[in-house]
Amino acid sequence: MPARDASGAMTLITEYDAAGSSVRVLRLESSADGKAVLLTEVDERKPGIHREVRYEITPSERVSARKADRA
């Protein structure tokens, strides 16, 4: 039976400052439609600056990247 769509998330990295507040979080989660994976980084290490970067990769892009890596 082929698998379809996915759900869930996991935190890969969490960095804290001296006061115990999180200043950097790296998360891996499924997209809203469940057809891609999102890697999200939220960085607040510099005071007053909130930076959020999101990368999305589909299964076909992942396979293509792996094949290119082996070549």
Wavefront OBJ file of the C-alpha trace (Angstrom):
o trace
v 0.000 0.000 0.000
v 1.600 3.320 -1.019
v 1.910 5.988 1.640
v 0.133 9.265 0.964
v 0.535 12.593 2.648
v 2.294 13.049 5.949
v 1.838 14.946 9.159
v 3.942 15.791 12.155
v 6.887 17.881 13.211
v 10.098 17.589 15.164
v 12.475 20.110 16.639
v 16.061 19.461 15.580
v 17.865 22.247 17.475
v 16.860 24.687 20.191
v 19.354 27.245 21.514
v 18.719 29.250 24.669
v 20.184 32.504 25.955
v 21.491 33.052 29.504
v 17.984 33.966 30.727
v 16.576 30.674 29.454
v 14.582 32.064 26.515
v 14.870 30.250 23.194
v 16.805 32.315 20.659
v 17.138 29.835 17.797
v 14.903 26.951 16.755
v 15.342 24.559 13.823
v 12.230 22.485 13.014
v 11.380 19.826 10.461
v 7.674 19.447 9.645
v 5.293 18.411 6.926
v 3.635 21.039 4.759
v -0.049 21.872 5.222
v -1.029 19.624 2.295
v 1.294 16.847 3.485
v 3.133 16.604 0.183
v 6.428 18.241 1.119
v 8.817 18.674 4.021
v 9.566 22.089 5.520
v 12.782 22.961 7.308
v 12.150 26.131 9.329
v 14.752 28.171 11.193
v 13.693 30.941 13.570
v 16.638 33.065 14.715
v 16.355 35.779 17.381
v 19.972 35.801 18.556
v 20.419 39.491 17.691
v 18.283 41.706 19.939
v 15.357 43.279 18.082
v 15.826 41.148 14.950
v 13.509 38.245 14.157
v 14.617 36.135 11.184
v 12.639 33.196 9.879
v 13.805 31.095 6.925
v 11.799 28.268 5.416
v 12.955 25.648 2.927
v 10.459 23.342 1.219
v 11.398 20.133 -0.569
v 9.127 17.652 -2.304
v 9.884 13.933 -2.539
v 10.829 14.223 -6.230
v 13.257 17.073 -5.445
v 14.754 14.971 -2.655
v 15.278 12.017 -4.995
v 16.823 14.280 -7.653
v 19.183 15.834 -5.098
v 20.262 12.397 -3.884
v 20.885 11.150 -7.424
v 22.950 14.260 -8.210
v 24.955 13.700 -5.021
v 25.862 10.158 -6.098
v 26.935 11.165 -9.600
l 1 2 3 4 5 6 7 8 9 10 11 12 13 14 15 16 17 18 19 20 21 22 23 24 25 26 27 28 29 30 31 32 33 34 35 36 37 38 39 40 41 42 43 44 45 46 47 48 49 50 51 52 53 54 55 56 57 58 59 60 61 62 63 64 65 66 67 68 69 70 71
